[in-house]
Amino acid sequence: MWQRYPDASAALIVSPTPYGTCADLEAIVEICHRRGKPLIVDEAWGAHLPFHPDTPTWAMDAGADICVVSVHKMGLGFEQGSIFHLQGSLVDPVRLSQCADVLSTTSANTLIYGAMDGWRRQMVQEGEAMIGKALDLTRRVRRAIGGIPGLHVLEDELVHQEASHDLDILHVLIDVSQLGITGYQATDWLRENCRIDLGTNDHRRVEAVMSVSDDDGTAERLLEGLRALVDAAPSLPRPPAVVVPDEKDLFLETVMLPRDAFFGPVEVIPVEEAPGRIAAEMATPYPPGVPLLLPGERINKAAIDYLRSGVEAGMVLPDPADPTLKTIRVVREEPHKPQK
């Protein structure tokens, strides 16, 4: 990527991903610093990483210049409780602070700050023991789920086939496709019938995220719910197929600045007419919340086929103006004037 974009100011990566997969941060740091460029790590799912030796490497220990951490995810912070860490000389701390001030409220919620600081203190004092118990519990849960017919817990596939450096096992990713249902159906059924909320879900997988707040009781509730799901699966409607694009079709060409596409003249068109047009809005399957379409990108047919078939199968798209994706907002094109 540095060879492709040598004038870029910094590298930004996500590690851990919402699936628990982690990059080889030390190697990436070395690549960036060799060029005198900083590495910024979106470590939203990594609040617990500094506090136990059996978790993947914390970005700051790997030498990253900035990492951003959502304490409300794997920590015990309130929602919106996030922090960033800074080290080294490649990022100006004054400029970073000023950028944060531009985006931050002047009426900060002291409960959020207090919860983050209380969690930090607890982790320093008791974190290794608490996370150790969570890891032990998770290992038992992963084995138990693997023994339920029709369910498969992904582990080796995530590390080896996806070329990840490490895996945070607290993310328990479960393939439900052998049951003949989608992850969307599984998530909805467990919420409605067992009062169990799962995290990331897609056309064939669901994810249960374990934490220091879990114990034998919550683990057994999860296992009971999954066993009930297996029993109920034959009675659930057969889902329509989701058209999963080739990886190369996920990398859309950016042909306008996102702000120009978003704030400029737009029009609403039937989604069937979208391939070849420039997106003026985002389309983000959620969870995990990674956009497939961004303003300024040229839309291709593979992206539309995936999103439309996904919505029909139960995918949630929270950001398009039309969440059913029958229509889509695109950059308005000037009428073609015939040459004289």
PyMOL commands that set and color helices and strands:
alter all, ss='L'
color gray80, all
select helices_A, chain A and resi 25-34+49-51+59-62+71-74+93-103+110-146+156-161+177-179+183-194+216-235+247-250+258-263+271-273+301-313
alter helices_A, ss='H'
color red, helices_A
select strands_A, chain A and resi 11-14+21-22+39-42+66-70+82-86+152-153+166-167+171-175+205-209+266-270+327-331
alter strands_A, ss='S'
color yellow, strands_A
deselect
rebuild
show_as cartoon
